[in-house]
Amino acid sequence: MSGLRIGLLGGSFNPAHEGHRHISLVALQRLRLDAVWWLVSPQNPLKSTEGMAAFSDRIESAEHVARHPRILVTDIEARLGTRFTIDTLLALQRRRHRDKFVWIMGADNLIQLPRWRRWEMIFETVPVAVLARPAYSGRALSGAAAQRYRRWRLPDRAAGVLADRASPSWVFLHTQLHSASATEIRARRLTSRHDATM
């Protein structure tokens, strides 16, 4: 029996927003996935704990935003006890060896990927789909990660077979852009709280 084709979207989801949902819907369609799992990180090692909402609040926020039968909000990293993406990927592959996983990220994360622990191993472990984001796409494609793996980049017309490809394989999806940003949402919330106390 063949397994599922599952996209993995990791992040703090602090808070989850329509941009996360948008790229998940694009991935479901363009990559021909059965599901997209949101891996809500208990604490991103590259991010400060300052301003980080409680894990349970971020899970709840993600569930509120996801609103789709094929987008699953998960606490997998908390249950596995993994802090780094590569450890999560390897653990999932061991536990669900029939399924085919694709790591999904925005162009902003492709820029900073070389700061991630064993980042090259991510490309060597699962296919990767990178979605265009406003103001980041040009830098992402000229950055260290994209250049290191340029030989293995598929044209976007081949995105539908990405999940079936051996690693390393990746695609950069030029699609309708969504400008939502968790950083901007937090800043707006802080401003509105400040205004309410004045």
C-alpha positions as CSV (number, residue, x, y, z in Angstrom):
1,M,0.0,0.0,0.0
2,S,1.4,3.4,-1.0
3,G,1.6,6.2,1.5
4,L,0.6,9.8,1.6
5,R,2.2,12.8,-0.1
6,I,2.6,15.2,2.8
7,G,3.9,18.8,2.8
8,L,5.6,19.9,6.0
9,L,5.4,23.6,6.9
10,G,7.4,24.4,10.1
11,G,7.5,27.6,12.1
12,S,6.7,29.4,15.2
13,F,3.2,30.5,14.0
14,N,3.5,33.5,16.3
15,P,0.8,34.1,15.2
16,A,-0.5,31.9,12.4
17,H,-1.8,34.1,9.6
18,E,-3.4,34.0,6.1
19,G,0.0,33.8,4.5
20,H,0.6,30.4,6.0
21,R,-2.8,29.2,4.8
22,H,-2.1,30.7,1.3
23,I,1.2,28.9,0.8
24,S,-0.4,25.7,2.1
25,L,-3.2,25.9,-0.4
26,V,-0.8,26.6,-3.2
27,A,1.4,23.6,-2.1
28,L,-1.6,21.3,-2.0
29,Q,-2.5,22.1,-5.5
30,R,0.9,22.7,-7.3
31,L,2.7,19.8,-5.5
32,R,-0.3,17.5,-5.7
33,L,-0.1,16.7,-2.0
34,D,-2.6,14.8,0.1
35,A,-2.1,17.0,3.1
36,V,0.0,19.8,4.5
37,W,1.1,19.5,8.2
38,W,1.9,22.7,10.1
39,L,4.7,21.8,12.5
40,V,4.2,24.4,15.3
41,S,7.7,24.7,16.9
42,P,7.8,24.8,20.7
43,Q,10.7,27.2,20.4
44,N,12.6,28.0,17.2
45,P,16.3,27.8,18.2
46,L,17.0,30.9,16.0
47,K,14.3,33.1,17.6
48,S,14.2,34.9,20.9
49,T,11.7,33.8,23.5
50,E,10.8,37.5,24.0
51,G,7.4,38.2,22.5
52,M,6.8,34.5,21.9
53,A,3.3,33.5,22.7
54,A,2.6,30.3,24.7
55,F,2.8,27.1,22.7
56,S,-0.8,26.3,23.4
57,D,-1.9,29.8,22.2
58,R,0.1,29.4,19.0
59,I,-1.5,25.9,18.3
60,E,-4.9,27.4,18.9
61,S,-4.2,30.4,16.6
62,A,-3.0,28.0,13.9
63,E,-6.1,25.8,14.1
64,H,-8.2,28.9,13.8
65,V,-6.4,30.1,10.7
66,A,-6.0,26.7,8.9
67,R,-9.7,26.0,8.3
68,H,-9.1,23.3,5.7
69,P,-9.7,19.5,5.9
70,R,-6.2,18.8,4.4
71,I,-4.2,21.2,6.5
72,L,-3.4,19.6,9.8
73,V,-2.0,21.6,12.7
74,T,0.4,19.5,14.7
75,D,2.5,19.5,17.9
76,I,4.7,16.8,16.5
77,E,8.0,18.5,17.4
78,A,6.8,18.8,21.1
79,R,5.9,15.1,21.1
80,L,9.1,13.9,19.4
81,G,11.2,16.2,21.6
82,T,13.0,17.6,18.5
83,R,14.3,21.2,18.3
84,F,15.9,21.1,14.8
85,T,14.2,20.6,11.5
86,I,16.6,17.9,10.3
87,D,15.9,15.8,13.5
88,T,12.2,16.2,13.0
89,L,12.5,15.0,9.3
90,L,14.6,12.0,10.2
91,A,12.2,11.0,13.0
92,L,9.2,11.3,10.7
93,Q,10.8,9.2,8.0
94,R,11.6,6.5,10.5
95,R,8.0,6.4,11.9
96,R,6.2,6.9,8.6
97,H,8.4,5.2,6.0
98,R,5.6,4.7,3.5
99,D,4.8,8.4,3.3
100,K,6.5,10.9,1.0
101,F,7.4,14.2,2.6
102,V,8.2,17.6,1.1
103,W,9.6,20.4,3.2
104,I,7.8,23.7,2.4
105,M,9.4,27.1,3.1
106,G,9.1,30.7,2.0
107,A,11.8,32.5,0.1
108,D,12.8,34.4,3.3
109,N,13.7,31.1,5.0
110,L,15.8,29.9,2.0
111,I,18.0,33.0,2.5
112,Q,18.7,32.2,6.1
113,L,18.8,28.4,5.7
114,P,22.6,28.1,6.0
115,R,22.2,29.2,9.6
116,W,20.1,26.1,10.3
117,R,21.6,23.1,12.0
118,R,22.9,20.6,9.3
119,W,21.0,22.5,6.6
120,E,22.5,20.6,3.7
121,M,21.2,17.4,5.2
122,I,17.6,18.8,4.9
123,F,18.1,19.0,1.1
124,E,19.6,15.6,1.1
125,T,16.7,14.1,3.1
126,V,13.5,15.3,1.5
127,P,12.5,17.3,-1.6
128,V,12.1,21.0,-0.9
129,A,9.5,23.5,-2.2
130,V,10.3,27.2,-1.9
131,L,7.5,29.7,-2.4
132,A,8.1,33.2,-3.5
133,R,7.6,35.9,-0.9
134,P,7.5,39.7,-1.5
135,A,11.0,41.3,-1.4
136,Y,12.8,38.1,-0.8
137,S,12.7,36.0,-4.0
138,G,15.7,37.6,-5.8
139,R,18.0,37.4,-2.8
140,A,16.8,33.8,-2.1
141,L,17.7,32.6,-5.6
142,S,21.1,34.2,-5.5
143,G,21.8,33.0,-1.9
144,A,24.1,30.3,-0.7
145,A,21.5,27.5,-0.4
146,A,20.0,28.1,-3.9
147,Q,23.5,28.3,-5.4
148,R,24.7,25.2,-3.6
149,Y,21.8,23.1,-5.0
150,R,21.2,24.9,-8.3
151,R,21.9,21.7,-10.2
152,W,19.0,19.9,-8.6
153,R,16.4,22.6,-9.0
154,L,13.3,21.5,-11.1
155,P,11.3,23.9,-13.3
156,D,8.1,24.9,-11.6
157,R,6.1,23.1,-14.3
158,A,7.5,19.9,-12.7
159,A,6.3,20.8,-9.2
160,G,3.6,18.1,-9.3
161,V,6.3,15.3,-9.3
162,L,8.5,16.8,-6.7
163,A,7.2,14.4,-3.9
164,D,8.2,11.4,-6.1
165,R,11.8,12.6,-6.7
166,A,14.9,11.5,-4.9
167,S,16.7,14.0,-2.8
168,P,18.2,16.5,-3.4
169,S,15.4,17.9,-5.5
170,W,13.8,21.3,-5.1
171,V,11.5,23.7,-6.8
172,F,10.9,27.5,-6.5
173,L,7.3,28.3,-7.1
174,H,6.5,31.6,-8.6
175,T,2.9,32.2,-7.5
176,Q,0.5,34.9,-6.5
177,L,2.1,36.6,-3.6
178,H,0.6,37.1,-0.1
179,S,2.1,39.9,2.0
180,A,1.0,38.7,5.5
181,S,3.8,38.7,8.0
182,A,3.7,37.5,11.6
183,T,6.2,40.2,12.6
184,E,3.9,42.9,11.2
185,I,0.8,41.3,12.9
186,R,2.6,41.3,16.3
187,A,3.7,45.0,15.8
188,R,0.1,46.0,14.9
189,R,-1.2,44.2,18.0
190,L,1.4,45.9,20.2
191,T,0.5,49.3,18.8
192,S,-3.2,48.8,19.3
193,R,-2.7,47.7,22.9
194,H,-0.5,50.7,23.5
195,D,-3.1,53.0,21.9
196,A,-5.8,51.4,24.1
197,T,-3.9,52.3,27.3
198,M,-3.4,56.0,26.3
